[in-house]
Amino acid sequence: MTIRSAVLGIGMAMIAGAAGACPNYNLYGDTYELHGSDLYNPQSVRLQAGGNRSITGCGIRFGSDRGRGYVTEAPDFSIRLSGMQRYSISFSVRSQCDSILLINTGAANWYYDDDDNGNYDAKITLTRPSNGWMDIWVGTHDGSVCDATLTLETFYR
């Protein structure tokens, strides 16, 4: 083995390790199928926020936000939405720590929030959500783990 092939092998292993450390929308979380009208009354679920996967350096583009935090590799929830034509949808977190929210839509759009729900909690509202799959991660800003509640609610546009 030459030095060049050894360095190349180490470099490829580092790239593969970094890619494996990111959230993976090809995996599934707890799976639900919901219609927009199902969420007109808020639906909440308890979970553990956090994870050991840093989203920094994953190449996910969030617009103007830097997107810091830690999540699990697989999403916490994978939701198949239908009947969303008349609705906007809100995802909000209440937690015992500084939560983040990460969403990937079926159109491969990423959304991130850190503190828009107040008290260091996250909230994302999608004004024109598409029908289809949506993956949701509830993480923490600093890598800690804590009890949290995720609430989903639709509103007429």
PAKE-319501 format. One record per residue (C-alpha): x negated, y negated, z; residue in one letter. Coordinates in pm, whole numbers, padded with zeros to 5 digits, always signed. Each point is the difference from the previous one (the first is absolute). Layout:
// residues N
XYZa;...
END
This chain:
// residues 157
+00000+00000+00000m;-00136-00339-00092t;+00021-00310+00218i;+00233-00159-00254r;+00249+00290+00012s;-00016+00004+00382a;+00075-00374+00018v;+00279+00039-00257l;+00151+00286+00201g;-00009-00202+00324i;+00153-00300-00177g;+00284+00208-00143m;+00067+00155+00341a;+00018-00348+00153m;+00247-00117-00267i;+00215+00311+00048a;-00008-00049+00377g;+00102-00365-00030a;+00288+00083-00235a;+00115+00277+00235g;+00006-00248+00288a;+00275-00210-00162c;+00378+00037+00026p;+00116+00253-00257n;+00336-00057-00171y;-00028+00344-00163n;+00078+00151+00341l;+00345-00009+00162y;+00116-00112+00341g;+00334+00083+00158d;+00226-00002-00306t;+00341-00166-00026y;+00243-00081-00281e;+00195-00318+00065l;+00247-00215-00191h;-00007-00378+00043g;+00337+00012+00178s;-00138+00254+00253d;-00227-00273+00135l;+00255-00282+00016y;+00018+00092+00367n;-00360-00001+00127p;-00162+00342+00039q;-00290+00043+00244s;-00249+00275+00064v;-00263+00033+00272r;-00356+00096-00085l;-00365-00036+00095q;-00158-00299-00175a;-00365+00026-00095g;-00240+00238-00160g;-00366+00058-00075n;-00004-00123-00363r;-00119-00358-00048s;+00171-00169-00293i;-00291-00243-00037t;-00205+00088-00305g;+00263+00227-00155c;+00042-00222-00303g;+00368-00063+00075i;+00105-00343-00128r;+00240-00186+00230f;+00006-00345-00163g;-00129-00267+00237s;-00011+00210+00319d;-00323+00180+00085r;+00173+00314+00120g;-00177+00115+00315r;+00108+00291+00215g;+00008+00372+00059y;+00255+00257-00115v;+00026+00375-00046t;-00097+00153-00334e;+00354+00117-00078a;+00284-00251+00023p;+00216+00010+00310d;+00309+00001-00222f;+00075+00073-00366s;+00340-00136-00091i;+00189+00047-00325r;+00222-00305-00041l;+00303-00023-00227s;+00278-00254-00051g;-00229-00296+00074m;+00127-00228-00281q;+00202-00225+00236r;-00235+00004+00297y;-00320-00135+00145s;-00165+00221+00262i;-00185-00084+00320s;-00253+00220+00182f;-00083-00124+00350s;-00216+00138+00280v;+00022-00045+00376r;-00296+00145+00187s;-00212+00000+00313q;-00307-00118-00200c;-00100-00211-00302d;+00177+00191-00278s;-00044-00013-00376i;+00233+00118-00273l;-00115+00143-00333l;+00242+00089-00280i;-00061+00153-00342n;+00289-00001-00245t;+00072+00242-00280g;-00128-00269-00239a;-00340+00020+00177a;+00039-00343+00162n;-00159-00038+00342w;+00143-00221+00276y;-00169-00081+00331y;+00087-00199+00310d;-00156-00057+00338d;+00204-00244+00214d;+00313-00128-00181d;+00240+00162+00250n;-00146-00203+00290g;-00177+00129+00311n;-00279+00153-00217y;+00251+00222-00179d;+00042+00052-00374a;+00290-00065-00238k;+00039+00026-00377i;+00309-00100-00195t;+00033+00103-00364l;+00249-00224-00178t;+00043+00216-00312r;-00094+00356+00095p;+00007+00266-00268s;+00167+00335+00026n;-00248+00282+00048g;-00267+00112+00244w;-00151-00227+00262m;-00279+00105+00238d;-00027-00176+00337i;-00289-00008+00246w;+00028-00157+00347v;-00350-00067+00123g;-00188-00221+00241t;-00232-00292-00055h;-00281+00133+00221d;+00023+00379-00033g;+00182+00058+00327s;+00309+00222+00021v;+00327-00105+00165c;+00373+00063+00013d;+00194-00187-00268a;+00343-00024-00160t;+00051-00052-00373l;+00334-00152-00103t;+00134-00003-00357l;+00289-00222-00101e;+00153-00113-00327t;+00166-00334-00073f;+00221-00105-00289y;-00179-00229-00244r;
END
